[in-house]
Amino acid sequence: MEMVPFPLIPKPIEVNYRACTIPYRFPSDNPKIATPTEISWINVFANSIPSFKKRAESDTTVSDAPARAQQFAERYGGILEDWKKDPESHGGPPDGVSLGRAREHLLRELGFMDIFKKVKDEENAKAISLFPEVVSLSDAIEDEGERLQNLVRGMFAGNIFDLGSAQLAEVFSRDGLSFLATSQNLVPRPWVIDDLDSFQSNWFKNHWKKAVIFVDNSGADIILGILPFAREMLRRGMQVVLAANDLPAINDVTYTELTEILSQLNDEDGQLIGVDTSNLQVANSGNDLAVIDLSRVSQELADISADADLVIIEGMGRGIETNLYAQFKCDSLKIGMVKHIEVAEFLGGRLYDCVFKYNEV
């Protein structure tokens, strides 16, 4: 797949764009000694190894999965330890992109193409069954501002379905998560970054014609969070592009899966519960990680996005840990829930706080 810079980032991209939000090190740091921030984030990824190993062990598509899962745990753990001892090993100091890339590429090398497939399929089926109820609850809200706020709460509630967080993966395997309960129990506003009021004032003005939404997780996130919001945009006459991963990473939805989800939700007239979807497109972003570096997206997505006037990046990986401070040629919105204590501390907020960062150009 041909990869090009996302066209809505101002040029020169080398000067105007940096994917990673949290600086793990500064130029004054000793290149041979891991910084406290690097060690802290290496530990975040190390703590997720047991849950990834457990998923890999039960992958029925891989022969001798338990032995290969053990190999994954040992080799990835070894890479992380190498980085602690020498930050310049494995191609340079670790950051939010390279830590995840090393994990995903190692899983694929060992034959694990999609260790979260079973849980994604189960959660998609559950969320599809709830979709009509979530949409009808939204449609019943007559006040435009209240309806928007309800849809935004839905995006945060959906975004908690994240199996990349060791703590949430544990809660999820034990108790599951209720979408409707979560949406009513978010941390109260003001959130750690809260630009909802200024976004809402432009929403009332029908300010945008075309939005590109970089989507995140499967299940409740895409189906009960993003799709009701995208449907509301379509109702308002906007064009909407949903940009999804090329390859699986954790429980993120892929382009192929999202196409299938929409085919199940649309009726025979191509409507999404009464809303025409002819202005809705799904694009393959070319990405294969749970974060995204917008200096490399698919040519397909670049072509389809060039005339957009609103970029929305959803999820902690794509919209907070990467791209939070990214500037675009058009308006942008970064929305996600804070699910790592390290991110909460960096932002000066609380765990499970919400980020709603709107930049108007």
C-alpha positions, 0 to 999 in steps of 0.5 A: 500500500502506498503511504503518503502524509495526511494532506490536511497537515500543513507543510513542511510536515517535518516542521509542523507535525510530531505524532507523539504527545508525551515527550519521553526524553529531551535533547539534554538527556543522556542518550545511553541512559533511559529517562524516568518517563521512558522507564515508566512507559516501558513498564506500562507495555510490560504490564500488558504482556500477561493479558496479551499472552493469555489471548495469544494462547487461546488463538485457535488459528495458530498451531502450537499457540501456547508455545508461541505465546510464551515465545512472544512474552519472552521476546517482547519482555526482552526487547523492553528490558533492552530498551531500559538498559540501552535506549538506543537499542532496537532502532533508537529511543522508545516512544509511543509509536515504537513500543506498540509497533515492536509488540504488534510486529512480533505477534505477526511474526509469530503467526498471531494475526488477530488475537482479539478477534473472538472478543471483538466479534462477541462485542460487535454482536452485542453492540449491534443488538443495542444500536437501535435502542441507543439511536432511538434514545438519542433521536427522542431528545428534542433539544439540539444541544442536549442531543449533541451532549448525549452523543458525546457522552456516548463516544466517551462511554464506548471508548472505555472498551479498550483491551490495551489497558491492563487494568481495563482488560482485567475489569472487562474479563471479570465483569464486562462493561455496560454502555448505558450505565457508563455513559451516565457515570462519566466524570463530571464536567469540566473535563481535563480538556473541555472545549465542548461549548465552543464546538457546540456553538459551531455545531449549531451554525452547521459549520462543516460540510465534510468530516474525516473521523479516525475511529478506534475500538470495536464493539461499543466504541465504534457501534454505540459511540461513533456511528450514532454521532456520524449518523447525526452528522449525516442527518445534518447534511454532512459528508462523513469519512470513517478511517479505520485500520488496515490490520488488527491491533489490540481490539481496534476495528479494522476497515474490513470489520467496519464495512461488515458492521455497516452492512449489518446495520444498514437496511435494504434501502441503504439507510441507518435507522431512517438516515440515508448513508450515501454520504458515508464512506469507509476508508482504509487508513493504512495503519496497523497500530493502536496509535497513528502517525499521520505522516504515513496514511494510505493514498486512498485516505489522502485522496478522500480527505483532501477537501474535508473541513473537520478532522476528528481523531477518537481514542486515547491511542490516536487522539491523546497519546498521539496527535493531541497537539497536532495542528491541521489546515481545518478545524479538528477535534480530539476526543477520548477517555484517559485510561492510563494513569501516566496520561492522567498525570501528564495532563493533570487530570484524573484516571477515566477523565475525558478529553474533548479538544477542539481547535478552530482554524 
